[in-house]
Amino acid sequence: MITRTSVADEIDVLDAEIAELQAKKAKIYRKWRTHLQIAGVADVPAEIAALKDELKRRHPEPSSHERPPANSFQKPRLAPLAETKAAYRSGHPISGDQRYQNASVYFAQCRSLELLKIGISNDVEARLSDLQESTGLPLTLLRTLPGTRQEELRALEAFRAWHLRGEWYDLTPECRAFVDRYIAEQAA
C-alpha cells in the first residue's frame, strides 16, 4: 500500500542519490580547475564556462517544437488550473480540458473543522477517499452535480465569499444554506 510516509521515504532516497551525484560532479569540476591551474591556463573561469557550454551542446534541452520519438506517448498539454480559472473568470473559458467530460462537481464537508471542499472528479468516492487519506480529515459527501471543469469553476466562483484556501471554504450556516440553494438552482 502506498502511503504518504512510503512516498516520502522513496523521495528521500532519490534526494540522497542526487546529492551524491552533485558532490561527484563538483569534485570533477574541482579536479579540472586544479589541472588547468597546474597547466598554467591564464583564464580558468573562461575555460570552465567553455566546458559548461560543451556540456550544453551535448545535452541540449528539447525545444517545444521538437517532435517526441515515434515510440513515446505524451499526454496532451492541458492548461494549468490557475490559467483555466483566470480564463473562465475573464469570460473566455478554455474548453480543451477533456478529462472531466462525464464528471461530477462535488460538495464535501469536514464536520470537525467546519470546512467545505468543492471539487470535480470522474469518481467522487475514490476522490474523497484520496482526500481523506492525504489530509487526515474525515469528509462527508453533501451533494454532487453532473458537470465539467467549467461548472466546477462556476461553483468555486459562487462560493467566493466563504473562500479560505484552494478549494476549501468556511462552512458557516450561511454557506451550508447556500449549498442547498446553489444545488437547487443548478438542478433546475
C-alpha positions, 0 to 999 in steps of 0.5 A: 500500500502506498502511503504518504510516509512510503512516498516520502521515504522513496523521495528521500532516497532519490534526494540522497542519490542526487546529492551524491551525484552533485558532490561527484560532479563538483569534485570533477569540476574541482579536479579540472580547475586544479589541472588547468591551474597546474597547466598554467591556463591564464583564464580558468573561469573562461575555460570552465564556462567553455566546458559548461557550454560543451556540456550544453551542446551535448545535452541540449534541452528539447525545444517545444517544437521538437517532435517526441520519438515515434515510440513515446506517448505524451499526454496532451498539454492541458492548461494549468488550473490557475490559467483555466480559472483566470480564463473562465473568470475573464469570460473566455473559458478554455474548453480543451480540458477533456478529462472531466467530460462525464464528471461530477462537481462535488460538495464535501464537508469536514464536520470537525473543522467546519470546512467545505471542499468543492471539487470535480472528479470522474469518481467522487468516492475514490476522490474523497477517499484520496482526500481523506487519506492525504489530509487526515480529515474525515469528509462527508459527501453533501451533494454532487452535480453532473458537470465539467471543469467549467461548472466546477469553476462556476461553483468555486466562483459562487462560493467566493465569499466563504473562500479560505484556501484552494478549494476549501471554504468556511462552512458557516450556516450561511454557506451550508444554506447556500449549498442547498440553494446553489444545488437547487438552482443548478438542478433546475 
